[in-house]
Amino acid sequence: MRRWEDRLQSVAGALLLLLFIIVVPVAVMTIGGRVYETETRVAQAEAAQLHQVDATVVEVGKTPLYAPMTPAKVTWRDPDGTTHTSDYQATGIVKTGGTVKVWLDSAGRVTHPPSETRALSKAVLITTGAVLAVLVCCGSCYALLRRALDRRRSRLWETEWATVGLTWGNHGTRPDQS
């Protein structure tokens, strides 16, 4: 005893679910794959401009207990023998006189090491946004359809009750109308 509106709502829900199940893997493969490839090329180009040297820790600064970085002053020599000194943020425990690996840019300034996870992180973030956008679109379509069908069902219900009221009220006479 399902009404036409009920069947339409079920079919539309199933189709939207099927659409979501089909679109999500396609979006993940195309969007995520392209973003990952592009970001990997960008990271490789940036890494090609950087080089790593061994530097000697000259001075270690004070580190708060909650800080993941230890400030230090390091010194290193260029291949031509020039000595350089710079501030450095060590990610581990360092001691004066110890050696650390330092990344330098093309101008010889200390910089952050190239990211190994940035391409994957960006691809996952953008793909997640695309999947959520598809989910919101499918959910909104279903909610709008359901609202329209609920309004139609409500109008039909009122019409049916009005018809029943007329039919039931015409059988016999009421005691006050005798």
Buried (B, 14 or more C-beta within 10 A) or exposed (E): EEEEBEEBBEEBBEEBEEBBEEBBEEBBEEBBEEBBEEBBEEBEEBBEEBEEBEBBBBEBBEBEEEEEEBBBBBBBEEEEEEEBEBEBEBEEEBEEEBEBEBBBEEEBEBBEEBBEEBBBEBBBEBBEEBBEEBEEBBEEBBEEBBEEBEEBBEEEEEEEEEEEEEEEEEEEEEEEEE
